[in-house]
Amino acid sequence: MMAAPEPQPRYGQSVKGLLSEKVSTCTTDVIALTKQILKGSRSSELLGQAARNMVMQEDSILHSEDSLRKMSIITTHLQYQQEAIQKNVELSTNLQDQLKHLLK
Protein backbone atom coordinates (compact mmCIF):
# COMPACT_ATOMS: atom_id res chain seq x y z
CA MET A 1 0.00 0.00 0.00
CA MET A 2 1.54 3.18 -1.22
CA ALA A 3 0.08 6.47 -0.14
CA ALA A 4 2.75 8.61 -1.82
CA PRO A 5 0.74 9.74 -4.87
CA GLU A 6 -1.76 11.63 -2.69
CA PRO A 7 0.61 14.39 -1.37
CA GLN A 8 1.76 15.22 -4.89
CA PRO A 9 -1.68 16.38 -6.12
CA ARG A 10 -2.21 18.30 -2.89
CA TYR A 11 1.15 19.99 -3.25
CA GLY A 12 0.38 20.83 -6.89
CA GLN A 13 -3.02 22.13 -5.97
CA SER A 14 -1.63 24.28 -3.18
CA VAL A 15 1.02 25.73 -5.54
CA LYS A 16 -1.68 26.47 -8.09
CA GLY A 17 -3.77 28.08 -5.36
CA LEU A 18 -0.84 30.22 -4.16
CA LEU A 19 0.03 31.14 -7.72
CA SER A 20 -3.56 32.04 -8.47
CA GLU A 21 -3.69 34.13 -5.28
CA LYS A 22 -0.45 35.90 -6.17
CA VAL A 23 -1.69 36.60 -9.72
CA SER A 24 -4.93 37.96 -8.29
CA THR A 25 -3.03 40.18 -5.82
CA CYS A 26 -0.72 41.36 -8.60
CA THR A 27 -3.69 42.17 -10.84
CA THR A 28 -5.35 44.11 -8.04
CA ASP A 29 -2.10 46.02 -7.41
CA VAL A 30 -1.71 46.81 -11.12
CA ILE A 31 -5.31 48.08 -11.27
CA ALA A 32 -4.74 50.24 -8.18
CA LEU A 33 -1.50 51.59 -9.63
CA THR A 34 -3.21 52.35 -12.97
CA LYS A 35 -6.00 54.20 -11.17
CA GLN A 36 -3.44 56.21 -9.18
CA ILE A 37 -1.50 57.10 -12.34
CA LEU A 38 -4.68 58.17 -14.10
CA LYS A 39 -5.67 60.24 -11.07
CA GLY A 40 -2.19 61.81 -11.03
CA SER A 41 -2.34 62.66 -14.71
CA ARG A 42 -5.82 64.12 -14.22
CA SER A 43 -4.51 66.20 -11.30
CA SER A 44 -1.69 67.52 -13.45
CA GLU A 45 -4.17 68.28 -16.24
CA LEU A 46 -6.39 70.16 -13.77
CA LEU A 47 -3.40 72.11 -12.42
CA GLY A 48 -2.45 73.08 -15.97
CA GLN A 49 -5.99 74.20 -16.68
CA ALA A 50 -6.06 76.20 -13.44
CA ALA A 51 -2.78 77.88 -14.40
CA ARG A 52 -4.17 78.79 -17.83
CA ASN A 53 -7.33 80.20 -16.24
CA MET A 54 -5.22 82.21 -13.82
CA VAL A 55 -3.21 83.72 -16.68
CA MET A 56 -6.44 84.64 -18.48
CA GLN A 57 -7.78 86.23 -15.28
CA GLU A 58 -4.55 88.17 -14.85
CA ASP A 59 -4.85 89.49 -18.41
CA SER A 60 -8.45 90.50 -17.74
CA ILE A 61 -7.47 92.28 -14.53
CA LEU A 62 -4.66 94.16 -16.30
CA HIS A 63 -7.04 95.13 -19.10
CA SER A 64 -9.64 96.32 -16.58
CA GLU A 65 -7.01 98.32 -14.73
CA ASP A 66 -5.95 99.98 -17.98
CA SER A 67 -9.58 100.75 -18.85
CA LEU A 68 -10.15 102.32 -15.42
CA ARG A 69 -7.05 104.48 -15.83
CA LYS A 70 -8.30 105.69 -19.23
CA MET A 71 -11.78 106.36 -17.81
CA SER A 72 -10.22 108.41 -15.02
CA ILE A 73 -8.37 110.55 -17.57
CA ILE A 74 -11.57 111.02 -19.60
CA THR A 75 -13.47 112.00 -16.44
CA THR A 76 -10.86 114.63 -15.63
CA HIS A 77 -11.08 116.07 -19.16
CA LEU A 78 -14.88 116.15 -18.97
CA GLN A 79 -14.68 118.03 -15.67
CA TYR A 80 -12.37 120.63 -17.27
CA GLN A 81 -14.80 120.99 -20.18
CA GLN A 82 -17.74 121.36 -17.82
CA GLU A 83 -15.92 124.12 -15.93
CA ALA A 84 -15.07 125.89 -19.19
CA ILE A 85 -18.69 125.69 -20.36
CA GLN A 86 -19.91 126.98 -17.01
CA LYS A 87 -17.54 129.97 -17.22
CA ASN A 88 -18.69 130.66 -20.79
CA VAL A 89 -22.34 130.56 -19.70
CA GLU A 90 -21.58 133.05 -16.93
CA LEU A 91 -19.73 135.30 -19.38
CA SER A 92 -22.58 134.95 -21.84
CA THR A 93 -25.08 135.98 -19.19
CA ASN A 94 -22.94 139.02 -18.33
CA LEU A 95 -22.68 139.95 -22.01
CA GLN A 96 -26.45 139.62 -22.45
CA ASP A 97 -27.00 141.89 -19.48
CA GLN A 98 -24.56 144.43 -20.90
CA LEU A 99 -26.24 144.28 -24.32
CA LYS A 100 -29.66 144.81 -22.77
CA HIS A 101 -28.31 147.76 -20.85
CA LEU A 102 -26.76 149.26 -23.99
CA LEU A 103 -29.86 148.74 -26.10
CA LYS A 104 -32.09 150.61 -23.64
Short mmCIF file of the C-alpha atoms (twelve columns), coordinates in Angstrom:
data_MODEL
# 
_entry.id   MODEL 
# 
loop_
_atom_site.group_PDB 
_atom_site.id 
_atom_site.type_symbol 
_atom_site.label_atom_id 
_atom_site.label_alt_id 
_atom_site.label_comp_id 
_atom_site.label_asym_id 
_atom_site.label_seq_id 
_atom_site.Cartn_x 
_atom_site.Cartn_y 
_atom_site.Cartn_z 
_atom_site.pdbx_PDB_model_num 
ATOM 1   C CA . MET A 1   0.000   0.000   0.000   1 
ATOM 2   C CA . MET A 2   1.545   3.179   -1.218  1 
ATOM 3   C CA . ALA A 3   0.083   6.473   -0.135  1 
ATOM 4   C CA . ALA A 4   2.747   8.608   -1.823  1 
ATOM 5   C CA . PRO A 5   0.743   9.741   -4.867  1 
ATOM 6   C CA . GLU A 6   -1.756  11.635  -2.693  1 
ATOM 7   C CA . PRO A 7   0.614   14.385  -1.371  1 
ATOM 8   C CA . GLN A 8   1.762   15.215  -4.893  1 
ATOM 9   C CA . PRO A 9   -1.678  16.376  -6.123  1 
ATOM 10  C CA . ARG A 10  -2.211  18.297  -2.895  1 
ATOM 11  C CA . TYR A 11  1.155   19.991  -3.248  1 
ATOM 12  C CA . GLY A 12  0.376   20.832  -6.889  1 
ATOM 13  C CA . GLN A 13  -3.023  22.127  -5.973  1 
ATOM 14  C CA . SER A 14  -1.628  24.282  -3.177  1 
ATOM 15  C CA . VAL A 15  1.022   25.726  -5.538  1 
ATOM 16  C CA . LYS A 16  -1.679  26.467  -8.095  1 
ATOM 17  C CA . GLY A 17  -3.771  28.078  -5.358  1 
ATOM 18  C CA . LEU A 18  -0.842  30.219  -4.156  1 
ATOM 19  C CA . LEU A 19  0.033   31.140  -7.724  1 
ATOM 20  C CA . SER A 20  -3.562  32.045  -8.468  1 
ATOM 21  C CA . GLU A 21  -3.694  34.131  -5.279  1 
ATOM 22  C CA . LYS A 22  -0.446  35.905  -6.170  1 
ATOM 23  C CA . VAL A 23  -1.692  36.605  -9.723  1 
ATOM 24  C CA . SER A 24  -4.925  37.963  -8.290  1 
ATOM 25  C CA . THR A 25  -3.026  40.183  -5.823  1 
ATOM 26  C CA . CYS A 26  -0.724  41.363  -8.602  1 
ATOM 27  C CA . THR A 27  -3.690  42.168  -10.836 1 
ATOM 28  C CA . THR A 28  -5.346  44.111  -8.036  1 
ATOM 29  C CA . ASP A 29  -2.105  46.024  -7.406  1 
ATOM 30  C CA . VAL A 30  -1.705  46.810  -11.124 1 
ATOM 31  C CA . ILE A 31  -5.306  48.079  -11.269 1 
ATOM 32  C CA . ALA A 32  -4.744  50.242  -8.176  1 
ATOM 33  C CA . LEU A 33  -1.499  51.588  -9.632  1 
ATOM 34  C CA . THR A 34  -3.206  52.350  -12.970 1 
ATOM 35  C CA . LYS A 35  -5.996  54.204  -11.172 1 
ATOM 36  C CA . GLN A 36  -3.442  56.213  -9.184  1 
ATOM 37  C CA . ILE A 37  -1.496  57.095  -12.344 1 
ATOM 38  C CA . LEU A 38  -4.681  58.174  -14.098 1 
ATOM 39  C CA . LYS A 39  -5.673  60.238  -11.071 1 
ATOM 40  C CA . GLY A 40  -2.191  61.811  -11.025 1 
ATOM 41  C CA . SER A 41  -2.339  62.657  -14.714 1 
ATOM 42  C CA . ARG A 42  -5.820  64.120  -14.216 1 
ATOM 43  C CA . SER A 43  -4.512  66.203  -11.301 1 
ATOM 44  C CA . SER A 44  -1.689  67.519  -13.450 1 
ATOM 45  C CA . GLU A 45  -4.170  68.282  -16.236 1 
ATOM 46  C CA . LEU A 46  -6.392  70.163  -13.767 1 
ATOM 47  C CA . LEU A 47  -3.403  72.108  -12.422 1 
ATOM 48  C CA . GLY A 48  -2.448  73.076  -15.966 1 
ATOM 49  C CA . GLN A 49  -5.994  74.197  -16.681 1 
ATOM 50  C CA . ALA A 50  -6.064  76.200  -13.436 1 
ATOM 51  C CA . ALA A 51  -2.779  77.877  -14.396 1 
ATOM 52  C CA . ARG A 52  -4.168  78.794  -17.833 1 
ATOM 53  C CA . ASN A 53  -7.327  80.197  -16.237 1 
ATOM 54  C CA . MET A 54  -5.222  82.211  -13.816 1 
ATOM 55  C CA . VAL A 55  -3.210  83.719  -16.677 1 
ATOM 56  C CA . MET A 56  -6.444  84.638  -18.478 1 
ATOM 57  C CA . GLN A 57  -7.776  86.231  -15.281 1 
ATOM 58  C CA . GLU A 58  -4.545  88.168  -14.846 1 
ATOM 59  C CA . ASP A 59  -4.846  89.485  -18.407 1 
ATOM 60  C CA . SER A 60  -8.455  90.501  -17.735 1 
ATOM 61  C CA . ILE A 61  -7.466  92.279  -14.528 1 
ATOM 62  C CA . LEU A 62  -4.660  94.157  -16.297 1 
ATOM 63  C CA . HIS A 63  -7.040  95.127  -19.101 1 
ATOM 64  C CA . SER A 64  -9.635  96.322  -16.579 1 
ATOM 65  C CA . GLU A 65  -7.009  98.324  -14.725 1 
ATOM 66  C CA . ASP A 66  -5.945  99.978  -17.984 1 
ATOM 67  C CA . SER A 67  -9.584  100.750 -18.848 1 
ATOM 68  C CA . LEU A 68  -10.151 102.318 -15.419 1 
ATOM 69  C CA . ARG A 69  -7.050  104.480 -15.831 1 
ATOM 70  C CA . LYS A 70  -8.303  105.692 -19.226 1 
ATOM 71  C CA . MET A 71  -11.782 106.357 -17.810 1 
ATOM 72  C CA . SER A 72  -10.222 108.414 -15.018 1 
ATOM 73  C CA . ILE A 73  -8.369  110.550 -17.572 1 
ATOM 74  C CA . ILE A 74  -11.567 111.020 -19.602 1 
ATOM 75  C CA . THR A 75  -13.472 111.998 -16.440 1 
ATOM 76  C CA . THR A 76  -10.858 114.635 -15.632 1 
ATOM 77  C CA . HIS A 77  -11.083 116.070 -19.160 1 
ATOM 78  C CA . LEU A 78  -14.880 116.148 -18.971 1 
ATOM 79  C CA . GLN A 79  -14.682 118.026 -15.671 1 
ATOM 80  C CA . TYR A 80  -12.375 120.630 -17.270 1 
ATOM 81  C CA . GLN A 81  -14.796 120.989 -20.184 1 
ATOM 82  C CA . GLN A 82  -17.744 121.364 -17.822 1 
ATOM 83  C CA . GLU A 83  -15.919 124.120 -15.927 1 
ATOM 84  C CA . ALA A 84  -15.070 125.887 -19.191 1 
ATOM 85  C CA . ILE A 85  -18.691 125.686 -20.362 1 
ATOM 86  C CA . GLN A 86  -19.914 126.978 -17.011 1 
ATOM 87  C CA . LYS A 87  -17.543 129.974 -17.220 1 
ATOM 88  C CA . ASN A 88  -18.690 130.662 -20.795 1 
ATOM 89  C CA . VAL A 89  -22.342 130.558 -19.702 1 
ATOM 90  C CA . GLU A 90  -21.583 133.045 -16.928 1 
ATOM 91  C CA . LEU A 91  -19.734 135.303 -19.377 1 
ATOM 92  C CA . SER A 92  -22.581 134.954 -21.839 1 
ATOM 93  C CA . THR A 93  -25.084 135.981 -19.191 1 
ATOM 94  C CA . ASN A 94  -22.945 139.021 -18.328 1 
ATOM 95  C CA . LEU A 95  -22.684 139.951 -22.007 1 
ATOM 96  C CA . GLN A 96  -26.447 139.620 -22.450 1 
ATOM 97  C CA . ASP A 97  -26.998 141.894 -19.475 1 
ATOM 98  C CA . GLN A 98  -24.559 144.432 -20.897 1 
ATOM 99  C CA . LEU A 99  -26.243 144.280 -24.315 1 
ATOM 100 C CA . LYS A 100 -29.657 144.813 -22.773 1 
ATOM 101 C CA . HIS A 101 -28.306 147.764 -20.851 1 
ATOM 102 C CA . LEU A 102 -26.763 149.262 -23.989 1 
ATOM 103 C CA . LEU A 103 -29.860 148.743 -26.100 1 
ATOM 104 C CA . LYS A 104 -32.091 150.613 -23.635 1 
# 
